[in-house]
Amino acid sequence: MSGFAANLKKIRKSSNITQRTLGEHLGYQYTAIANYESGRNEPSIDDLIKIAEFFDVTMDYLVGREIGKG
């Protein structure tokens, strides 16, 4: 599982948001969220921005990038 997949699942669950609710907010089916969380697919930059804005986190956090580590 990629850093993104694990972080998305963690933040979604800790926010008590269902895959369906997140998918509806972003304008696609919950299966897209399930595929992101399983690592089968990764979001476009535009969708990554939408997800970061929805959860009020940075894109760096979502993708598992540590600040200052290049």
N, C-alpha and C positions, 0 to 999 in steps of 0.2 A: 504494500500500500504506500503510495506516495505521501510526502509531507502534506500536500494539498488535500488529498483524500481524507487523511486522518484528522487534519485540522478542521476541515469542513464538517465532518461528522461530529467532532467534539464540540465545536461551537454551536452547531445546530441543536444538538441534544441538550447542552447546558442552557440554551435559550428556550427550551421546550417548544421548538418549532418542528412541525412534521415535514417530511419530504414533500408532501402534497402542498402544504402552505407555502413553502419556499418556492417550489416550482410555479405555483400560481402567481406569486409576487413577481417572479422573473419572466413570466409569460411562456412557460413550457411545462411539459408533463413531469410528474414526480419521478418517472423513470429516468429522466435526465439527471436528477439529483442522485438517485440510486447509483447510476453509472459513474458519476463523479466520485461518490464515496467509496465505490469498489475499486476505483482506479482504471476502469475500462475506458473512460473518456476524460478529457480535460477541457475546461471552459476556454472560450476565446478570451482575449484581453478585455473586450467590452463586457462580457458576462462576469469575468473576474472582478472588474470594477463594480458592477451591480451587486455582486455578492458581498464584497468588502463594505460597500455603502450600506447595504441592508443590515449587516451586523455591526456596523460602526467600528471596523478594524482596518488595519492596513493590508494591502495586497502582500507585502512582505510576510506578515503574520500568516496569511492564508496559505502561502506556498512554502512556509517553513524556512524562510530565509532569515538568518540571524543578522541583524544590523551590525555593520562594521566587519563582517566576515568576507566581504567581496562578493 
